[in-house]
Amino acid sequence: MDSATDSRTLEIDRFLASAGDGWDRAIRKPLSQDASTRRYIRLHREDGVTALLMDAPRVEDDPCPPGADRALREQMGWNAMTRLAASRVEAFALIAGHLRSLGLNAPEVYAFDATQGFALIEDFGDGLEFARVIERGEADERALYRAAAETLAVLHAAPVPQLLDNSGIQWPILDFDAVALGANADLYADWLPLEVGGTKLTGAARARWEGERDALIEKAVSFPRTFTLRDYHAENLLWLPGGRVGLLDFQDAVRGWDAWDMAMLTQDARRAVTHAASEDAIGTFLDKTGQNRTDFDERLAVIGALNALRIAGVFSRLQHRDHKPRYGEFQPRQLSILARNLAHPSLAGMRAFVREQTPFVFEAKS
């Protein structure tokens, strides 16, 4: 064991001892590494009770502070520019508390240490993700997606807090603004042309891209805002006993749009959501919120397109910069999602641009 690992183990020992209830004596079983800088350890107490230790050391770029301008955010790095958040346990703990106050099923946080980056949280169990439950045929896809939409209706009906507080530890809920939307969408212009041997957009093409991008962003920022979880999809939603929807990976929540969460749910790059399940989810959400389908469809197309441009660029970057070819398996579905959003009449300008610069987007078969 190297010195850094040994030191972290001692810090875990101290944290669990301070948490009480015998967690420092629990058997520790590491789980698979999270996609971020987090890892999880399942704790088994002698009485059979389990919990999860979230280990999230503060090694990432800092999150965006409230009121930061573009220059400061560029100086601070990727998280401040595009994500606004970071893998901070205080974000997870405080947002979990907010979700639970709305009657939603986020894990209870028994204890956390924001400085060291530890949280002791409720253990919902393994293999309960929507994607796994559907794969095994243990629940009807349409029923799960309706339940997920009902959960969003509850979340989006509640006021958006500006600042969450737990005993003096605070976490702001920031606007997902034009700076973040633009930097994320630029992943398309910087990386997607590489799919067919091209290079990132420059010169006149880049100027046109920025014009079309900004037109979409102007539409997006005019839409009504709501509390937005950001990563609301079948890998992060759990099907809990009693037909309850469990929530995970919400620490990047922002003041965004209902259509962002719905796009993540129904336009999933990692699994093919059936048309029936998607329509059930949208119909349920609109029924519960009393919204107009025509207006919502425009929001879903605009926000969905900005999100799809981002994800398509991420998948290209993962393949061509980071040498992770497996993301190429997801790209055809993601390009089909992008093309479907661009078909909306309000996106005619961006649709024409994408067809000119990366026509293969409209040829992809999911």
URTAKA-V89996 format. One record per residue. N is the residue number from 0. PHI is phi in radians with two decimals (999 if undefined). D_LAST is the distance of its C-alpha to the last C-alpha in Angstrom with 1 decimal. Layout:
N	PHI	D_LAST
N	PHI	D_LAST
This chain:
0	999	45.3
1	-1.38	45.4
2	-1.14	47.3
3	-1.13	44.4
4	-1.12	42.9
5	-1.09	46.3
6	-1.12	46.9
7	-1.14	43.7
8	-1.08	44.7
9	-1.13	48.1
10	-1.15	46.5
11	-1.08	44.4
12	-0.97	47.7
13	-1.16	49.4
14	-1.10	46.6
15	-1.17	46.4
16	-1.12	50.2
17	-1.23	50.4
18	-1.24	47.8
19	1.32	50.4
20	1.04	49.9
21	1.36	50.0
22	-1.22	46.6
23	-1.23	48.2
24	-1.70	49.2
25	-1.24	45.8
26	-1.26	44.1
27	-1.88	41.1
28	-2.21	37.9
29	-1.06	35.3
30	-1.78	31.7
31	-1.07	28.7
32	-1.12	28.5
33	-1.21	26.7
34	-1.17	24.2
35	-1.71	26.9
36	-1.52	30.6
37	-1.46	31.3
38	-2.44	32.0
39	-2.24	33.1
40	-2.24	36.0
41	-1.49	36.7
42	-1.88	40.4
43	-2.02	42.2
44	-1.41	45.6
45	-1.08	48.4
46	-1.45	48.2
47	1.58	44.6
48	-1.34	43.1
49	-2.08	40.1
50	-2.66	38.7
51	-1.98	36.4
52	-1.70	37.6
53	-1.58	35.3
54	-1.97	36.4
55	-2.27	35.2
56	-1.07	37.7
57	-1.46	38.0
58	-1.93	36.7
59	-1.43	34.0
60	-0.98	34.9
61	-1.16	36.6
62	-1.25	34.9
63	-1.28	35.7
64	-1.35	39.2
65	-0.97	39.8
66	1.42	40.9
67	-1.18	39.9
68	-1.50	39.5
69	-1.06	36.9
70	-1.07	39.4
71	-1.13	40.0
72	-1.13	36.3
73	-1.08	35.6
74	-1.16	38.5
75	-1.29	37.4
76	2.11	33.9
77	-1.05	30.2
78	-1.05	30.6
79	-1.19	33.1
80	-1.32	31.2
81	-2.07	27.7
82	-1.74	27.6
83	1.22	31.2
84	-1.77	31.4
85	-2.83	31.8
86	-1.39	31.8
87	-1.89	35.1
88	-1.19	36.4
89	-1.15	38.4
90	-1.11	35.2
91	-1.06	33.8
92	-1.15	37.2
93	-1.28	38.0
94	-1.21	34.7
95	-1.03	34.7
96	-1.07	38.2
97	-1.11	37.1
98	-1.08	34.2
99	-1.14	36.6
100	-1.16	39.2
101	-1.58	36.8
102	1.49	36.6
103	-1.61	33.1
104	-1.74	32.4
105	-1.61	32.3
106	-1.08	34.2
107	-1.27	37.9
108	-1.76	39.1
109	-1.36	42.4
110	-2.86	43.4
111	-2.68	42.1
112	-2.25	43.5
113	-1.16	41.9
114	-1.22	43.9
115	-1.42	43.1
116	1.51	39.5
117	-2.14	39.8
118	-2.51	38.9
119	-1.84	39.8
120	-2.26	37.4
121	-1.05	36.9
122	-1.75	35.0
123	-1.40	32.5
124	1.89	31.7
125	-1.85	28.8
126	1.21	25.6
127	-1.72	25.6
128	-1.03	22.3
129	-0.80	20.2
130	-1.04	17.4
131	-1.25	20.0
132	-1.08	21.9
133	-1.18	18.9
134	-1.00	18.0
135	-1.45	21.7
136	1.23	21.9
137	-1.56	24.7
138	-2.71	23.8
139	-1.36	22.0
140	-0.97	18.8
141	-1.12	20.0
142	-1.14	23.4
143	-1.12	22.2
144	-1.24	20.2
145	-1.13	23.3
146	-1.11	25.5
147	-1.11	23.5
148	-1.20	23.8
149	-1.09	27.5
150	-1.09	27.9
151	-1.10	26.6
152	-1.07	29.0
153	-1.14	31.9
154	-1.04	30.9
155	-1.33	30.5
156	-1.40	33.7
157	-1.47	35.8
158	-1.04	37.5
159	-1.59	36.0
160	-1.27	38.5
161	-1.40	39.3
162	-2.55	40.7
163	-1.76	40.5
164	-2.41	43.6
165	-2.40	44.7
166	0.95	48.3
167	1.57	48.2
168	-1.53	44.9
169	-2.12	42.6
170	-2.49	39.0
171	-1.44	38.2
172	-1.81	35.2
173	-1.59	34.4
174	-1.24	32.7
175	-1.37	29.2
176	-1.75	30.7
177	-1.11	30.0
178	-1.09	30.8
179	-1.16	28.1
180	-1.07	25.5
181	-1.18	26.3
182	-1.11	26.4
183	-1.19	23.0
184	-1.12	21.4
185	-1.08	23.2
186	-1.04	20.9
187	-1.06	18.6
188	-1.16	21.7
189	-1.48	22.9
190	-2.24	20.0
191	-1.14	16.9
192	-1.00	18.9
193	-1.16	19.4
194	-1.02	15.9
195	-2.13	17.6
196	1.45	21.1
197	-1.50	22.4
198	-2.26	24.3
199	-1.07	24.3
200	-1.23	25.4
201	-2.41	29.2
202	1.02	32.0
203	-1.10	31.4
204	-1.11	27.6
205	-1.15	28.0
206	-1.10	30.5
207	-1.13	28.2
208	-0.97	25.4
209	-1.11	27.9
210	-1.14	29.0
211	-1.18	25.7
212	-1.04	24.8
213	-1.18	28.2
214	-1.13	27.9
215	-1.15	24.8
216	-1.11	26.7
217	-1.05	29.7
218	-1.11	27.9
219	-1.05	26.5
220	-1.26	30.0
221	-1.48	31.5
222	-1.33	29.6
223	-1.06	31.5
224	-1.68	31.2
225	-2.72	30.8
226	-1.20	30.6
227	-2.18	27.1
228	-1.39	25.9
229	1.44	23.1
230	-2.01	21.1
231	-1.62	20.7
232	-2.53	17.7
233	-1.17	17.5
234	-1.47	18.8
235	-1.93	21.8
236	-1.96	22.8
237	-1.93	25.1
238	-1.76	26.1
239	-1.56	29.9
240	-0.92	32.6
241	1.46	33.6
242	1.25	30.2
243	-1.69	30.3
244	-1.67	27.5
245	-1.57	28.3
246	-1.96	27.4
247	-2.33	26.8
248	0.88	26.2
249	-1.98	27.7
250	-1.24	30.1
251	-1.68	28.3
252	-1.02	28.9
253	-2.48	30.0
254	-1.55	31.2
255	-2.23	28.0
256	-2.44	26.3
257	-1.04	25.2
258	-1.18	22.0
259	-1.15	21.1
260	-1.09	21.3
261	-1.23	19.5
262	-1.13	16.6
263	-1.08	16.5
264	-1.27	16.7
265	-1.66	14.3
266	-2.04	11.7
267	-1.59	11.2
268	-1.21	9.4
269	-1.64	10.7
270	-2.55	9.9
271	-1.41	8.0
272	-1.34	11.0
273	-1.13	11.9
274	-1.04	13.1
275	-1.10	16.5
276	-1.16	16.7
277	-1.09	15.7
278	-1.14	18.3
279	-1.06	20.8
280	-1.11	20.5
281	-1.12	21.0
282	-1.08	23.7
283	-1.11	25.5
284	-1.07	25.6
285	-1.19	27.0
286	-1.06	29.5
287	-1.27	30.7
288	-1.81	31.1
289	1.19	32.3
290	-1.64	30.1
291	-1.51	29.2
292	-1.14	25.7
293	-1.09	25.9
294	-1.13	26.9
295	-1.14	24.4
296	-1.05	21.5
297	-1.15	22.8
298	-1.06	23.1
299	-1.12	19.6
300	-1.21	18.2
301	-1.18	20.7
302	-1.15	20.5
303	-1.09	16.7
304	-1.18	16.5
305	-1.05	19.1
306	-1.20	17.4
307	-1.18	14.0
308	-1.06	16.1
309	-1.07	17.8
310	-1.16	14.9
311	-1.05	13.2
312	-1.14	16.8
313	-1.07	17.5
314	-1.10	14.7
315	-1.18	16.1
316	-1.11	19.6
317	-1.07	19.0
318	-1.31	18.0
319	-1.61	20.6
320	-1.71	23.5
321	-1.70	23.3
322	1.00	22.2
323	-2.10	19.6
324	-1.11	17.0
325	-1.10	15.1
326	-1.24	13.5
327	-1.13	11.7
328	-1.19	9.6
329	-1.52	8.4
330	-1.10	8.3
331	-0.98	5.1
332	-1.12	4.0
333	-1.13	7.6
334	-1.16	7.9
335	-1.12	6.1
336	-1.10	8.6
337	-1.04	11.2
338	-1.06	11.1
339	-1.14	11.4
340	-1.16	14.3
341	-1.19	15.8
342	-1.25	16.2
343	-1.16	19.0
344	-0.97	22.4
345	-1.31	23.8
346	-1.95	21.4
347	-1.02	22.4
348	-1.14	24.0
349	-1.16	21.2
350	-1.06	18.7
351	-1.10	21.2
352	-1.14	21.7
353	-1.12	18.1
354	-1.11	17.7
355	-1.30	20.9
356	-1.51	20.4
357	-2.39	16.8
358	-1.05	15.6
359	-1.13	12.6
360	-0.99	11.0
361	-1.56	10.9
362	-1.88	9.7
363	-1.20	6.4
364	-1.98	3.8
365	-1.40	0.0
